[in-house]
Amino acid sequence: LGSPAHLTTMLASRQLAHTQAASRAACIAPQRAAFAVRPNRRGACVVVAAGQVSTNDFKTGLNVEIEGVPWKVIEFLHVKPGKGSAFVRSKLKNYLTGGVVEKTFRAGEMLGVPDLAKREAQFTYPDADTYVFMDQESYEETRLKRDDEWAGFLKEGAVCSLLFFNGKVISVEPPSFVELEVKECPPNVKGNTASGGGTKPATLETGAVVQVPLFVDAGMKIKVDTRTGTYLSKA
């Protein structure tokens, strides 16, 4: 049967394998729960637990569930009229169809938060209007139709997160911050400095267009917040 030390090592290895298998299964079909967190080590999934959120806490990028469908908050505006109750105007994106709609909610109205799972993957290459990703743990390949919302911030080789809902990949989350080269923008005007005001549109190497300070010129590398699509600084 072997020494006690050998048996202990063997049992620990089996337990680790069982834990890893359970983690992979949870990524594909996460269970609805009030609270669930998976180990966030490299290659493992992170389960975003279901719950509720108030419309008073809306923010760009927030995920909500309405009638069993996951949505992403694109824009929102809190309105307090002189008469009547406060409300929230919002623009939401349907993760399943890609459609964008405008919805109005009562201030403080509670909405569901969808059970989502994230797995690390690497963007390997584009194939026409399809983007190909490789799972960082299983090396399985996933193909998704290009969506400018996330594709505009991904370079080949970038590590990102695939977002799962009911076992199906529904979207991609690029890194929160990326450094990209400016390919096209109106020329810099002599005298413009980092502290000067004003912005201009710049097309990045990935095709995304962001507003940048007037001193930025083609060929520069800049740091961008992908959650808001805004310029942060020179890279």
C-alpha angles and dihedrals in degrees: 000000000000132000123315089251091054092050091049091052092048093050092048091051091051091049091050092049090049091050093050092049091050090049092053091048091051090055092058098041112014115191121237108254140155090242134002133160127181125202109276097214121136111294095008124115129245117216114211105212125231120247139117136288132194121237085231086070096052115141134167110280095021115145119223134174122224120181091341095309123114117230135182122219108237099170136357140179128194111219125196108184122200089245129028133022126320118255142182124237113204144175112216133189119217107228092204100050103019090232121142122216137174117238133179122211135184113258107263094017111152120232131184123257112222125237102249132172128202129204127186114246138166122234101231106176145327120251108196104297092344125092119211121213132185122212109240093221109031096027089224116154123238125189122203132178110251116264115190090214092073104009091066090069101043126096122188109276095026117140113227140153127267112216117220129198120181090346095307128109106241105168149348129248112206120206111289091242128030136177114223137169121247108236101178136013139133110285121270115258117225111256096032111128138182090261094050122105130241134062140224135196119267128189113219128213090261093054098256118135118217135170112253135180117274093252094062114104138185112284095034121121116227137186116238133190102227093197092066101016091236133143115249108175146312111295 
